[in-house]
Amino acid sequence: MIFGKVWGAFRAQLNKLANFFWTADPIAQMQYEYDTSVEQLKDGRQGLEQYRALVDRVGRQVATGKARVSELEAKTKALLQAGQREAAAECAVQLQRAQKDLAENESQLKMHEDSYNNNLTKVKHASKKLAQVREKIQKYDAELKMSKAEAEMAKLAQDFNFDVSTDFGQIEQVIQDKIGLNRAKVRVAADLSGEGVEQVKQEQALEKAQAEMALQQFEAQMGLRTPETTKAAPETKELGPAKETVPQS
């Protein structure tokens, strides 16, 4: 009983393994079954050829038996006509044996012919079925490959959907965000480049004015008169008592 349980468990595992291979590559399994059937059909055809040879041998025996019966019939008639009854009687006994053998051979020939024709019909039918199986294998193989390609194309089309909800769309959004960040950095750098310009200009104007004032002071000290000095430092008038002029008589 224990052996029966172990054997049952082992058969169950083999069945699982067989189902795995069947579902893994059904086309290959169909091709394997087809090849196995073709080999069996070849063996059956060889057996049929051998059986045909047996039928032909029995047929030759029947033909030989018919010729022997015809020969013995003619010989028996000739002996009777010649008045040789004893020899004709012996010949008649041989004729009966030949006729009996011929009847048995004819019965065997008919049986073998019927059996051969039945097996021939089965082989032809099996060949036709195998041809249909071969066509189905080719058809299923093509349809399976086409359906697999269509599934891959459908998956590819889904993966390449440009909607932002897809992975590709999310990646595209990340790229756009990085581009925007880089452009923002450039804009900020440009905006910051103008910071302090007015202050620099003011400082430069102050330095220029101070330099001009220093130059004017130098010109004044040295007694140099230029339009800039005159415009910048006008001469002051000295105030004092007025001098009276006496008219002459």
Secondary structure, DSSP 8 states (H G I E B T S, - for coil): -HHHHHHHHHHHHHHHHHHHHHHH-HHHHHHHHHHHHHHHHHHHHHHHHHHHHHHHHHHHHHHHHHHHHHHHHHHHHHHHHTT-HHHHHHHHHHHHHHHHHHHHHHHHHHHHHHHHHHHHHHHHHHHHHHHHHHHHHHHHHHHHHHHHHHHHHHHHHHHT--STTSHHHHHHHHHHHHHHHHHHHHHHHHHHHTTTHHHHHHHHHHHHHHHHHHHHHHHHHHT---HHHHHHS----------------
